[in-house]
Amino acid sequence: MTHLAGEFGTPTYIYDGDRIRERFRALRDAFPSFELFYSMKANPSLALVGLLMELGAGVELASGGELFVAREIGYDPLDIVFAGPGKTDRELEDAILARIFAINVESLRELDRISHISRLLRVPARVALRINTSDGLKKAGGGSTGPLHEHMAGGPSKFGIDAEKLDELADHWDRKTIDIVGVHVYTASQILHADEIVANAERTVATARRVEDLIGGKLEAIDFGGGFGVPHYDKEEQLDLPALGAKVENVFSPYSERDGFRLILELGRILVSECGVYLTRVLELKESRGERFVITDGGINQFVRPMLMKVRHEAAVVNRLGQPGTASAKVTGPLCTPIDVTSQEIKTPDDIAIDDLIGIFNAGAYGLSMSPLRFLSHPTAAEILVLNGKASLIRERGEHADVMLRQKPFSGLE
């Protein structure tokens, strides 16, 4: 990575496109009955989304901006689904007019809104009912053994229609304006227990059967939000994809055997997280009252996840990987706030020096786009995609002038 830092500068996100391709193919092989849809919110970089489209992935969106990106890139509308608990009327209008495969409906009120908008546009809407199932994850923590909790079903939630409210569906469904084509169940993110994923699959199939009974017909699709996790801690292990795939395929076999039925596996983190490194350069070294600090040129303004989600991201002095790391230090960015910490503890050589390079790993998902990029007005990090041995700049580094974008100056006192 030293040569990339020299060529493109720091702070920079580096993505391994070959690893994304390998992970996509491994998932496709493990789940042959499913179409893989990329959750764009994990990393909306144009190049990464374009790479996954070329590999054959559909796309799951969560905003009108992501819908704009998907259409600009050239996605077939029938390979787009749109989820999210707070869609605006404009977003719903755009999705209906684009004739995407399905809008994942998060409430009965939203179903009413879609029906009203569809009637005004005189364009029928295709929807999938997102269901908040009665049960959720069983294990404490639910996924990563760290403090990462992203539960979206099984309790009170802003996501999905509570399963017990499904009997009210007939009061909100206008068959003239809305075609219910599927169901969507997403229980939680960052799941590393295969048995939990299989249990989620069983709940999803049961939910699909109930919805078919309620609508008096057959669905066209099931969107199974797998929530597959990636390890962050030493005691965590990768999911065994072939073994998991065999079990999940068996659960969904009554639907995969139907002609033309679409099984959608909604994936984000597992596709891109481990492909990414957040690369920064050491600006300052400091010892204060027995604690050592490595201060770098990139902080939580460009990679907020370790602090916000309280999850560990492995870090290393990447230009000196062959040297033993015996000293401990905290890695921080340059921001004027004590919360600007990207790694609580890193092992470094005793003679770590200014201009050494710190890599924060597992940074390909929920990195740059999740972070408060305007905080303290630092330029935005660059992004690099390495594919087939070639490194390409896929996002230019920001400039100081960018902070002026769309702002209006003070017009003066009257």
Secondary structure, DSSP 8 states (H G I E B T S, - for coil): -HHHHHHH-SSEEEEEHHHHHHHHHHHHHH-TTEEEEEEGGG---HHHHHHHHHHT-EEEE-SHHHHHHHHHHT--GGGEEE--TT--HHHHHHHHHHT-SEEEE-SHHHHHHHHHHHHHHT--EEEEEEEE-S----STTSS-SSS---B-SSSS-SSSEEGGGGGGGGGT--TTTEEEEEEEEE-BSSB--HHHHHHHHHHHHHHHHHHHHHHTS--SEEEEE--B----STT-----HHHHHHHHHHHHHHHHTSTT-EEEEEESHHHHGGGEEEEEEEEEEEEETTEEEEEES--TTT--HHHHTT----EEEGGGTTS---EEEEEE-S-SSTT-EEEEEEEE-TT--TT-EEEEES-SSSSGGGS-TTGGG----EEEEEETTEEEEEE----GGGGGTT--------
